Amino acid sequence: MEAPNASSPVADRATVRAVLFDLDNTLLLEDESTERALRETCAAIAGRTGADARILVATAREAAEEFFSASSVFAYADAMGIWWGEALWGEFQGDAPGLHALRAFAPAFRHRVWSEALASAGIAGGDLVESASEGFRSARRRTQLVDPDAESVVRDLARDHRLALVTNGAPDIQREKLSHTELASLFEVTIVSAEIGVGKPDPGIFDAALAALGAAPTDAVMIGDSLARDVAGAHAAGIRAIWIDRGTRENEPAPPPVPDARVTALTAVRSALAALGPGAASRRGSRVSRPAAGRDGSPGRASRTGGRSAR
């Protein structure tokens, strides 16, 4: 753990009473789950056709990123922190116009991605396209990797803090991910961007979490893996932020927001909170950068070569 940033702007003095957590690539390993499902799907195709699974994986990933970022639904998806990895399997249930548009977009998007992947291996699509599409959806639904320390760390902090989950994404997808874990019941409040129409880094989503908890910005700390969405967004809301550094440096904002503390493992969060001391981030203390296609402002990527990192 790095020492807290001594130069972080400090306003009113207060104790940390509320902790806000990001979900994807903070508590859940979204990128790794997506990559594992891609490899499983492409290995199955390779077993049937003799194609090179590595080529299939790389092409599917690249095609999904390219087609998604060029699509008519991208502006809404990006604002809500929805990425191509979810467009390959999610239902996008809900009445919001943006969710309705994603629901209509997804079938053709999946068909196009898997047609492109198969074509890269010299395979005529046909029934294999639908088989690949359904194969990935099934693989991804049964693959939800969780940071091995997530439950114990969150449960420990729940003993003496009020907890909120603040996540970008589609409500049904995020709640389905949580259903594979024991985490949901540990949070007093869960805020999902597409449920309220505001996504990180907009300070409005942080304000909504604080209002639901009845907490002030000076009482709270945000924990997340995205400098662009979690750290900059929290600072814009006057909340201090602990950055969990997962090792990616793709498409960082320039200049990057400066977190109040940096950790490389969830097990270091409690000591980082204690070391922060009292204080609050200034709303002028961080520049909020608009992220690109991925979960963390990187162009939608999986396995850190193009993934979602950080809702």
N, C-alpha and C positions, 0 to 999 in steps of 0.2 A: 504494500500500500504506500502511495506517495503521500507526503504531508499535505494537509489542507492548504489551499492557496491563500497565503497571507494577504495578498493584495486584492482579494475579492471585495467589492464594495459592501459595506456593512451599514445597515440602518438600525431599526429598533432592536433592542436586545430581547431575546426570548429563548425558551427551551424548545428542543425538538419534540413536539407532541404528535405530529402526523408524518407518516412516511408514505410517499406515493411511488409505486413501482410501475415501470414499463413491463410489458409481457414478452414480446417476441425478441429472442436473442438476449434477453435479460434473465427471465425465469425459464422460458421454453427455448429450445434450440431450433428455431424455425428454419434457418438456412440448412443446417445439417439434416433435419427431417425431410426437407424438400429434396436435397441431393440424394439421400438414401432411397427415397421413393423413385426418383429418376433412374438411379442405377438398377434398382430391382426391376422396373418396367422394361428398361432397355436390355437387361440380361435375358429376360423372358423372350423378347423379340429375337434377340441374337440366337437363343436356343432353338427357335423355330425356323430361322432363316439362314443362319450361318453368318449374319452381318457382324461387323465389329461394334460391340456394345459401346465402346468409348466414343466412336464417331456419332452414334445415335444420341448419346447423352449430350455431347458438346453441341450438336446441331439443334436438338430440342431446346436446350437452354438458350442458345443464341437467337433462335427463331422466336421463342416466347418473349424474350426481352424486346426484340426489334418490333414484332407485331403489336405487342401491348403498348409500347411507348408511342407508336404511331397511330393508335386507335382513337376513335371518337370518345371513348369512355375514359381516356387517360387523365384528363384534367381533373375530373371528379375523383377518380381512383387515387391519384397522387395527393390531392388535398385531404383525403380520408386515410392515406397511408396503406392503401390496398395495392398489392403487387402482383406480378404475373404468376408467381408460384401459387397464389390462392385462386387466380382466375383459371388455372388448370384443373381445379377440383371443387371449388366452393359452389354453394347453391345461391348465395346472395339473396336470401329471403328478406322481405321487408317492403314497406310501402313507399320509401323514399324514391323519388324519380331516378336518382343515380344508381340505386340498387336494382331498380327495375331495368335500367339500361344495361347494367353489367350482367344481369340474368339473361337478357336477350342476346347479349354479345358472346357469352361464354361458349356455347356449342360450336359456332363457326370458328372461333378462335382456337379451340382445342383441335378441331379437325385440321385446320391449316398448319398448326404447329407439328402435329404428328405426321401429316402428309410430307412436310418439309424434311423431318427427321428421317423418315423411311426413304425418301427420294435421295437423300445424301448417301445412303448405303446401296443405291441402285435397286430399291425395292418398289414395285408398283403398289400403291396403297391398298385399294379395295377394302376388304373386311378387316385387314390388319390395322387400318387407321382407327376404326371404332374400338377394336380390341386393345390397342395401345392407350387410347384415351380413357377407356374404362379401367384398364389395368393400372394406370397411374392414379386415378381417383381412388381406387380401392387401396392401393399401396400407401398413398398419402394419408388416408383416413385411419389406417391402422398403425401409422408411424408417427408418434408424437413424442419426441425426445424432450426430456426435462433435465435441466441442470441438476446434477445429483445432490446439490446442496440447497436447492430452492425451497423445498418444503420445510426443512429444519430451520433454515434462516428466517423464513417468513413467519413460521410458527413462534420462533423465539422473539422476534420483534413485536408480534401481536400481543405479547404479555404486557408490554408497557408503552405501546404506541397505538395510535389509531391508524389503520391502514386503508389505502385506496389503491385500486388497480386502474391505471390510466393508459389505455391502449388504443392505438389506431387500428382500424380495420372494420370489416363487416360484422354486425352483431352475431349472426348465426355461426360464422366461421370461428370467431374468437371464443364463443361460448362452447362450441364443439371441442376446440382444443383444450379448454379448461376442464371439460368433462372427463378427460383422460387422466386428470391429476386430482390431488386432494387440496389444491390451492384455493379454489373458489370460496369456500366457507371461511377462510382466514381473513378475507377482506370485508370491511364494513360497507365499502362502496366500490362498485365497478363502473367505470365510465368507458364507453366504446365510441370512437369518433363518429361512426355513421349512425349511431342512435341519436346523437345530439346535433349532427350536422357541422361539427367543428373538429378539426384534427390537429395534432401536434405538427408544427411548433406554435400554432396560434395560442396565445395565452388564455383564450376562452375555455379551452378544455381543462386547463389546470384550475381556472377559476371555478368551473363547475364541480370539480372534485373537492375543492376546499369548501365550497358552499354546502355540499352534501355532508361533509364531515363537521361543519361548523367550526372550521379552523381558519386562522389567518395565515397569510404567506410567511410571516415571521416565525410561525410555529412549525413550518413544514420543510421537508427535504424531498427532492425527486431523485430516484435512482433509475438509471437507464443506460443503454449501450450506445445511443446515438447522440453525437455532439450536435448535429443539426436539429434534430427534433426534440430530444429530451433535455439536453443541457441548455441550449439557446432558448427553447420554449419556456422552460422553467424560469430561467433568469428574466425573461420578458414578463413573466407573471409575478416577479419579485420573490421567487422561491429559490433557495440554494439547491445545488445539484451535485450528486456524486455520480461520476462516470464510471461504468464498468467497461473496461477496455478489453474487448474481445480480440484485439490484434489486427483488425482491419484498418487500413488507412485510405480506402478508396473514396474519392470525391468528398473529402472533408471540406467544410466551408473555408473560405480564405478571407480573412484570417479565421482560424477556428475559435469557437467560444472556449473560454477557460473555465473548466469545472472547478467547483470548490474543493473537491478531492477526487482522486483517481484510485480505483481498485482494479485488480485483475481477477478477483474471485468473490463470489457472494459471501463467503465466510469472513471476508474483511469488512463487510458493511457496518456491523455494529461498532467496531473500533473506529471506523471512519466517522460515523455519526458522533461518537463521543469526543473525537478529536476536533470536530468542527467548532464546538463551542457555540455560544449564542450568536445570533445575527441573522441578517436577511440579505439576499441578493438585491441589487438595484435593478429596477426595470430598465435602466439605461446601461446596465453592466455588461450586456452581451448583445452581439449582433445576431438577429434571427435570419438565417439563410434559408431560402426556399430549397428544399431537397428535390432531387430528380426523381427517377422512377422507382427506386427501391424503398424498402422499409425504413432505411436510415438516411435517405437522401442519396444513396448510391443508385446507379441504374440497376433496377431489379436484378438480383443475383442469387444464386444458390452456391453453397459451399464457398462463400467468400470470393467467388469469381463473378458474381452478379446476383445479389440476393436482397432479402428484405430488410435486414437488420433494423430493428427498432421501431416498433410502432409506438 
